[in-house]
Amino acid sequence: MAADIGASLDPKYTNYFAEPADEEGKARVEAYVKWVRDSFGKKGADKGEPVPEEFYPRTVRLVKGEQLFDYNGYVRGGVIVSKRLKDAVEATEPGVHQFIPVEVLHKDDTPYGEPFWYFIICSRIDAVDPSRGGVEKLFYTAAPDKFPDKYFWEIKTGGRSKLAVSKEKTAGRAAWRDTRYTTGTFFSDALIERMKAEGMEGWVADTYWEEI
């Protein structure tokens, strides 16, 4: 099964936060927010494409907590990942996704001592399969007959056990975003199994999707 992955809400994995360590880094994040806003509905931000590296801080400082994990969602600027999660993704999809190095500092500005990367997923596909009945169409327009392709998928009430994605469309992928279920961050079954086998921490599966 594939899964929609997010940062764990377990208290062990929420008791930290990192901010850009200098004014330049803060400015980079603000520029990214503006770029996303200006790119709405256009090619660019969150479209399964690389993001200009100029939008990511080079250094972040822990302002809360002392420990980071393999998947870190509580960092200003985006998700940062460990070397072993980066290696696991690239073992399946070498050269596909974007990893931007970031140095992590403790509160006293001493180096954290491990490498981390901002992780930008660069695959965006239309992979949700509605045949098991877990999702329904919600149309963007008031005239769906006139604009039949203007829709997105929403999980039905009671549909979480019936979710599916196309095995043909997801074959050979480690991670992807879906064009019609845009809130999801999908990891493949193979990647998740490796993460479990290696004891990677900080992530949680919000929903599981059968690959059919």
C-alpha positions in Angstrom: 0.0 0.0 0.0 1.0 3.6 -0.6 0.4 6.1 2.1 -0.3 9.8 2.5 2.6 10.9 4.8 2.8 13.7 7.2 4.7 14.8 10.3 3.8 12.7 13.4 1.7 14.4 16.0 3.1 12.2 18.8 4.5 14.5 21.5 7.9 12.9 21.0 8.0 14.3 17.5 6.4 17.7 18.0 8.6 19.0 20.8 11.0 20.9 18.5 11.0 23.8 16.1 13.7 25.3 13.9 13.8 28.8 12.4 16.2 30.4 9.9 19.3 31.3 11.7 19.8 34.7 10.2 18.0 37.5 8.5 19.0 36.3 5.0 17.3 33.0 5.7 14.1 34.6 7.0 14.1 36.7 3.8 14.4 33.6 1.7 11.4 32.0 3.4 9.3 35.2 2.9 10.3 35.3 -0.7 9.1 31.7 -1.1 5.7 32.6 0.4 5.3 35.4 -2.0 6.4 33.2 -4.9 3.8 30.6 -4.0 1.1 33.2 -3.8 2.1 34.7 -7.1 2.4 31.3 -8.8 -1.1 30.2 -7.8 -2.7 28.5 -10.8 0.5 28.7 -12.8 3.4 26.4 -13.5 5.9 26.5 -10.6 5.1 26.2 -6.9 3.9 22.8 -5.8 3.5 21.6 -9.4 5.9 18.7 -9.2 8.8 20.7 -10.4 12.1 21.8 -8.7 11.9 25.0 -6.7 14.6 27.7 -6.9 17.1 27.0 -4.2 17.2 30.7 -3.4 14.0 30.3 -1.4 15.5 28.0 1.2 17.6 29.0 4.2 21.1 27.7 4.3 21.1 27.4 8.1 18.4 26.9 10.6 18.5 27.0 14.4 16.6 24.9 16.9 14.5 27.3 19.0 12.6 24.6 20.7 13.8 21.1 21.6 17.1 19.4 21.0 16.5 16.4 18.7 15.6 16.0 15.1 14.4 12.9 13.3 14.4 11.4 9.8 11.3 13.3 8.7 11.0 16.7 10.3 7.9 18.8 9.6 8.3 21.4 12.2 11.0 23.5 10.5 10.3 26.9 8.9 10.7 26.6 5.2 9.5 23.0 4.7 10.2 19.4 5.5 13.8 18.5 6.1 15.0 14.8 6.0 17.9 12.8 7.2 20.6 11.2 5.1 19.1 7.8 5.4 15.7 8.9 4.2 17.3 10.9 1.4 19.2 7.7 0.4 16.1 5.6 0.6 14.3 7.9 -1.8 17.2 8.2 -4.2 17.7 4.4 -4.2 14.3 4.1 -6.0 14.2 7.4 -7.9 17.8 8.7 -8.4 17.9 12.2 -9.6 14.1 12.8 -9.6 13.5 14.7 -6.4 15.1 17.9 -5.1 17.2 17.9 -2.0 18.6 21.2 -0.8 21.2 21.0 2.0 20.6 22.9 5.2 22.9 23.2 8.3 21.2 22.7 11.6 22.4 24.5 14.7 21.6 24.1 18.4 20.2 27.0 20.4 23.8 28.0 21.4 24.9 28.0 17.7 26.9 24.8 17.9 26.4 22.4 14.9 23.9 19.7 15.3 26.4 17.4 13.7 24.3 15.5 11.2 23.4 16.5 7.6 19.8 17.4 6.6 18.1 18.4 3.4 14.9 20.2 2.5 12.9 17.6 0.5 10.9 18.8 -2.5 8.9 16.1 -4.3 9.2 16.5 -8.0 6.7 14.0 -9.3 3.1 15.1 -9.7 0.7 12.5 -11.2 -3.0 11.8 -11.6 -2.9 8.4 -9.7 -6.0 8.2 -7.5 -8.2 5.3 -8.5 -11.9 5.7 -7.6 -13.0 2.2 -8.4 -13.1 1.0 -4.8 -15.4 3.8 -3.8 -13.3 5.6 -1.2 -13.4 9.0 -3.0 -15.9 11.2 -4.7 -15.6 14.1 -7.2 -15.9 17.7 -6.1 -16.1 20.1 -9.1 -14.4 23.5 -9.2 -17.3 25.0 -11.2 -21.1 25.2 -11.0 -21.3 23.7 -14.5 -19.7 20.2 -14.3 -21.3 19.1 -17.5 -19.5 21.9 -19.4 -16.2 21.5 -17.5 -16.0 17.7 -16.7 -12.3 17.8 -16.0 -12.4 20.6 -13.4 -12.6 18.4 -10.3 -10.6 17.1 -7.4 -11.0 14.0 -5.2 -12.3 14.1 -1.6 -12.4 11.1 0.7 -15.9 10.0 1.4 -17.3 9.6 4.8 -16.4 6.1 5.8 -14.2 5.8 2.7 -10.7 5.6 4.4 -10.6 1.8 4.2 -11.4 1.9 0.4 -8.7 4.2 -0.9 -6.7 3.2 -3.9 -4.1 4.5 -6.4 -3.2 3.1 -9.8 -0.3 0.6 -9.6 0.5 1.3 -13.2 0.9 5.1 -12.6 2.9 4.7 -9.4 5.2 1.9 -10.5 8.9 2.6 -9.8 8.1 5.7 -7.8 9.3 6.5 -4.3 7.2 9.6 -3.7 4.7 11.8 -5.5 2.0 14.5 -5.2 -1.4 13.9 -6.8 -2.9 16.4 -9.3 -6.4 15.8 -8.0 -5.7 15.1 -4.3 -3.5 18.0 -3.7 -3.2 17.9 0.1 -1.5 14.5 0.0 2.2 13.6 0.1 2.4 10.1 -1.1 5.1 7.6 -0.3 5.2 4.2 -2.0 4.9 0.9 -0.2 8.5 0.0 -0.9 9.8 3.3 0.6 7.6 2.9 3.6 8.7 -0.6 4.2 12.4 0.5 4.1 11.6 3.3 6.5 10.0 0.9 8.9 12.9 -1.6 8.5 15.5 1.0 9.3 13.5 2.5 12.2 13.1 5.9 10.6 11.1 8.3 12.8 9.1 11.5 12.7 6.6 10.5 10.1 3.1 9.1 10.2 0.7 7.6 7.6 -2.4 9.8 7.6 -4.2 7.4 5.1 -3.2 4.2 3.4 -4.0 3.6 -0.3 -4.1 0.2 -1.9 -2.1 0.0 -5.2 -4.4 -1.7 -7.7 
